[in-house]
Amino acid sequence: MKEITAIIRRDKLPETKKAMEDLGYPSLTIQSVEGRGRQKGAMCAEMDSELPESFCTAVKLTPTPSSYALEHTLPKVALFVPKRLLTIVVPDDVVTKIIKSLIRVNQTGKAGDGKIFVSPIDSALRVRTGETDGEAIA
């Protein structure tokens, strides 16, 4: 078994859920998260589908008055971008199919398309029934 964790754009969630359901894996854990990647949150121009245009200009953050902030010029405010984090546990033999589908649905070619991580799962247990491993994730 593998755990697939995907960080995706918020507006891609409905299409992603539909794609997973079409593959026969409708069970997902979805979390609202915020973060930044290689662009360090400086993506306002590219994020027209994700944030309102006024968001980047309206957010004004004051640095914490630390000795570092007082002695250094801070080049720009770090914007944490809202995303969705999906977690799905699947059998080993469908990992490639799931990943290809996640990429197909979420790839726009612009910064901020997301990340996918795959981790091994040693065992699983369904609390209600006591089912284990493959039976527990179905």
C-alpha positions, 0 to 999 in steps of 0.5 A, spaced: 500 500 500 502 507 498 499 513 501 499 519 495 499 526 498 497 531 493 497 539 494 493 542 489 490 549 487 483 550 490 479 551 484 482 544 481 478 540 487 472 538 484 475 535 478 480 532 482 475 528 486 471 526 480 477 523 477 479 519 483 471 517 483 472 515 476 478 511 477 474 507 483 478 511 489 472 516 491 475 515 499 480 522 500 482 526 506 482 533 504 485 539 508 485 546 507 492 548 507 497 554 506 504 554 504 509 557 499 514 554 494 520 556 490 517 562 488 516 564 496 509 566 495 510 571 490 505 569 485 500 574 485 500 575 477 500 568 476 494 566 480 488 569 477 484 563 478 486 562 485 486 569 489 482 575 488 486 580 484 485 585 490 488 580 495 496 581 493 495 589 494 490 588 500 495 584 504 499 588 508 503 585 514 508 588 519 514 584 520 515 582 528 519 587 531 525 582 532 532 584 532 533 581 525 527 585 522 530 592 526 537 591 523 535 588 516 531 591 510 526 585 508 525 585 501 518 583 500 512 580 504 512 572 504 505 570 501 502 564 504 498 561 498 491 557 500 491 550 497 488 543 498 492 537 501 489 531 499 491 524 502 489 517 499 491 510 500 491 505 495 494 498 493 501 499 490 499 496 483 494 503 482 499 508 484 502 510 477 494 510 474 492 515 480 499 519 479 497 520 472 490 522 473 492 527 478 497 530 473 492 530 468 487 534 472 492 539 475 497 541 471 496 548 468 503 549 466 504 555 471 507 556 477 503 553 483 500 547 480 502 543 486 506 537 488 505 529 489 508 525 494 508 517 495 509 514 501 509 506 503 504 504 508 506 498 512 499 496 515 491 499 515 486 497 520 478 499 519 476 501 526 469 499 525 470 492 523 477 490 524 478 489 517 486 490 515 490 492 510 487 491 503 480 490 506 481 496 510 482 501 504 477 499 500 
